[in-house]
Amino acid sequence: MNIFLRNILTSILILVPIISISHEGQDERLKFWKEYYNPKLDVLQKKVPDVKISLENIGPFYQLHTNVSNFKLTPDQDMKNNNTWTGYGKLFINGKFVTRIYNEYLFLKSIPIGENEIKVILSSNMDSDLSYQGNLVSDSIIIRFPAYTFAEARSKAYGLSIQCEFSENGIKNRSELAKRGLSVSESSNYLKCYHDSQKNTLDSFTQEMTKYQLFHYNISMRALQARIKVWERFEDNEINIGQARKMNSVIEGNIDSEIQKKLESGQ
C-alpha cells in the first residue's frame, strides 16, 4: 500500500468515531461528555460505602457535617490510587461544584439566599464518582436560607437598617458627616448599608409579598441604587452638594408619584 492510500485510510478511521458521535442525539452526546468529565467507579465490595450529611448553624455561618461509613477520607493519597474505599467527598450547592471534602466538618461561610440543595458525592482519589447498582454514592439535603418567616425577615431587615446608623461605626460616620454639614442619608456608605440590609433579608421572600408590597419593594430598591450613585458622584467631586441634594430629591419624589399612580390605577 502506497503512502497516499495509507493516509486516506487513516483519515477515514479517525473521522468515523467523530461522524458517529455527531449523528447521535443531543441526549447521547450530553451523556458521553458527562461521563467523560465525570467518570464513575462501580462499588464491588460487600461493605458498600455510604455518606450522610447535615448542617448545623454556627453563629452567622453553617457547619457541614459529613459522616462516611465503609469509606475513608484520605487527603494524603490524592491521585495515588483508584479504589472505592478511600478518597474524598465532592460538595455541590445547587448543582455547582464548590470544593472537595477531606474532613468530617467544613465551615460554609455563605449560602445563596432561597431554597438550596446541598449535595455530597463520594469520589475515589483519582476523581471517579463512586456508583453502586447504577446510583451515585451520595447524600443531599434541602435548606432554605435564611430560615425565618417573611414577618421575621421584615423585622430583621428593620433591625439591620437601624444598625447602619446606630451601631458603633454608624454613630462614628454620622458624627463625621455632621461636621461637614451632611445628614446620615447623604452618604453612599450609609445608603449601601441600608440597601443591603433589605436585600439580604427580603429578596428570598418576594413570592410571599402582595402585588403592592412587591411593587413598593422593587421601586424602593431601585431608588436606593440611584441615590447611592448620586452620593458617590458627590463624594468623587463630580457634582456639588446642591446638585446632589436636588437629584436626590427628584429620585425620592418619583417614588411617591409612582406609588400614587399605582394606587389610582387599582392594579
WOUR-V85050 format. One record per residue. RES is the residue in three letters. PHI is phi in whole degrees, -180 to 180 (999 if undefined). PSI is psi in radians with two decimals (none if undefined). Layout:
BEGIN
res;phi;psi
RES;PHI;PSI
RES;PHI;PSI
END
This chain:
BEGIN
res;phi;psi
MET;999;2.25
ASN;-77;2.95
ILE;-64;-0.65
PHE;-62;-0.84
LEU;-66;-0.66
ARG;-62;-0.72
ASN;-65;-0.67
ILE;-63;-0.81
LEU;-64;-0.69
THR;-63;-0.74
SER;-63;-0.70
ILE;-64;-0.77
LEU;-63;-0.61
ILE;-71;-0.66
LEU;-76;-0.45
VAL;-57;-0.91
PRO;-64;-0.59
ILE;-66;-0.75
ILE;-65;-0.73
SER;-65;-0.66
ILE;-68;-0.71
SER;-66;-0.41
HIS;-92;-0.07
GLU;-73;2.86
GLY;-72;2.93
GLN;-60;-0.71
ASP;-63;-0.71
GLU;-66;-0.71
ARG;-66;-0.74
LEU;-63;-0.71
LYS;-64;-0.72
PHE;-60;-0.88
TRP;-72;-0.56
LYS;-65;-0.74
GLU;-72;-0.50
TYR;-68;-0.78
TYR;-87;-0.32
ASN;-128;1.23
PRO;-64;2.60
LYS;-112;2.68
LEU;-129;2.05
ASP;-75;2.37
VAL;-83;2.17
LEU;-116;-0.33
GLN;-71;2.78
LYS;-66;-0.74
LYS;-83;1.71
VAL;-76;2.27
PRO;-61;2.62
ASP;-147;2.72
VAL;-142;2.40
LYS;-130;2.36
ILE;-123;2.70
SER;-151;2.79
LEU;-119;2.37
GLU;-121;2.37
ASN;-81;2.09
ILE;-120;1.66
GLY;60;-2.25
PRO;-84;-0.02
PHE;-115;3.05
TYR;-120;2.53
GLN;-113;2.13
LEU;-88;2.19
HIS;-105;2.06
THR;-112;1.94
ASN;-109;2.03
VAL;-111;2.65
SER;-134;2.58
ASN;56;0.55
PHE;-159;2.54
LYS;-126;2.30
LEU;-78;2.11
THR;-131;1.40
PRO;-63;-0.41
ASP;-78;-0.17
GLN;-112;0.32
ASP;-56;2.20
MET;66;0.40
LYS;-105;-0.42
ASN;-153;3.08
ASN;-140;0.94
ASN;-100;3.09
THR;-106;0.28
TRP;-124;-0.01
THR;-138;2.68
GLY;155;-2.31
TYR;-155;3.05
GLY;-104;2.62
LYS;-111;2.13
LEU;-94;2.24
PHE;-123;2.38
ILE;-120;2.03
ASN;57;0.71
GLY;83;-0.06
LYS;-104;2.26
PHE;-64;2.34
VAL;-110;-0.94
THR;-167;2.95
ARG;-87;2.62
ILE;-114;2.04
TYR;-115;-0.02
ASN;-134;2.83
GLU;-66;-0.59
TYR;-119;2.46
LEU;-143;2.23
PHE;-81;2.32
LEU;-107;1.92
LYS;-75;-0.39
SER;-150;2.51
ILE;-131;2.34
PRO;-57;2.56
ILE;-67;2.40
GLY;110;-2.81
GLU;-86;2.27
ASN;-130;2.50
GLU;-100;2.10
ILE;-103;2.14
LYS;-135;2.45
VAL;-126;2.22
ILE;-113;2.31
LEU;-77;2.44
SER;-134;2.60
SER;-74;2.97
ASN;-65;-0.28
MET;-101;0.35
ASP;69;0.56
SER;-105;2.23
ASP;-70;2.35
LEU;-76;2.42
SER;-135;2.36
TYR;-129;2.12
GLN;52;0.72
GLY;86;-0.03
ASN;-117;2.46
LEU;-64;2.50
VAL;-82;1.76
SER;-155;3.01
ASP;-148;2.60
SER;-144;2.66
ILE;-136;2.73
ILE;-110;2.26
ILE;-134;2.42
ARG;-99;2.29
PHE;-127;2.25
PRO;-75;2.75
ALA;-94;0.83
TYR;-130;2.98
THR;-81;2.99
PHE;-62;-0.76
ALA;-62;-0.73
GLU;-67;-0.63
ALA;-65;-0.73
ARG;-63;-0.71
SER;-66;-0.72
LYS;-66;-0.71
ALA;-61;-0.73
TYR;-64;-0.77
GLY;-61;-0.72
LEU;-68;-0.67
SER;-66;-0.61
ILE;-64;-0.66
GLN;-65;-0.45
CYS;-60;-0.52
GLU;-105;-0.58
PHE;-112;0.09
SER;-72;3.05
GLU;-58;-0.80
ASN;-69;-0.63
GLY;-64;-0.76
ILE;-65;-0.69
LYS;-63;-0.81
ASN;-65;-0.68
ARG;-63;-0.67
SER;-65;-0.73
GLU;-67;-0.66
LEU;-66;-0.71
ALA;-61;-0.62
LYS;-64;-0.43
ARG;-99;0.10
GLY;78;0.42
LEU;-113;2.57
SER;-86;2.90
VAL;-62;-0.56
SER;-77;-0.11
GLU;-96;0.88
SER;-148;2.23
SER;-66;-0.58
ASN;-64;-0.76
TYR;-64;-0.79
LEU;-64;-0.64
LYS;-64;-0.75
CYS;-61;-0.79
TYR;-64;-0.77
HIS;-58;-0.84
ASP;-68;-0.58
SER;-63;-0.56
GLN;-80;-0.88
LYS;-62;-0.80
ASN;-70;-0.27
THR;-110;-0.46
LEU;-108;-0.31
ASP;-57;-0.61
SER;-80;-0.02
PHE;-113;0.24
THR;-61;-0.55
GLN;-71;-0.33
GLU;-93;-0.09
MET;-80;2.64
THR;-72;2.93
LYS;-58;-0.72
TYR;-69;-0.74
GLN;-60;-0.77
LEU;-65;-0.72
PHE;-61;-0.83
HIS;-63;-0.71
TYR;-64;-0.85
ASN;-64;-0.77
ILE;-68;-0.63
SER;-67;-0.70
MET;-69;-0.67
ARG;-65;-0.70
ALA;-64;-0.70
LEU;-61;-0.75
GLN;-63;-0.69
ALA;-66;-0.71
ARG;-67;-0.64
ILE;-59;-0.77
LYS;-64;-0.66
VAL;-61;-0.87
TRP;-75;-0.39
GLU;-67;-0.70
ARG;-64;-0.69
PHE;-64;-0.78
GLU;-67;-0.42
ASP;-92;0.14
ASN;63;0.49
GLU;-84;-0.50
ILE;-136;2.78
ASN;-91;3.08
ILE;-64;-0.65
GLY;-63;-0.77
GLN;-65;-0.73
ALA;-63;-0.77
ARG;-66;-0.64
LYS;-67;-0.79
MET;-64;-0.70
ASN;-63;-0.72
SER;-64;-0.66
VAL;-64;-0.77
ILE;-62;-0.80
GLU;-66;-0.64
GLY;-65;-0.62
ASN;-65;-0.52
ILE;-61;-0.88
ASP;-62;-0.72
SER;-68;-0.66
GLU;-68;-0.70
ILE;-65;-0.72
GLN;-62;-0.73
LYS;-63;-0.69
LYS;-63;-0.75
LEU;-65;-0.74
GLU;-69;-0.54
SER;-75;-0.42
GLY;71;0.25
GLN;-84;none
END
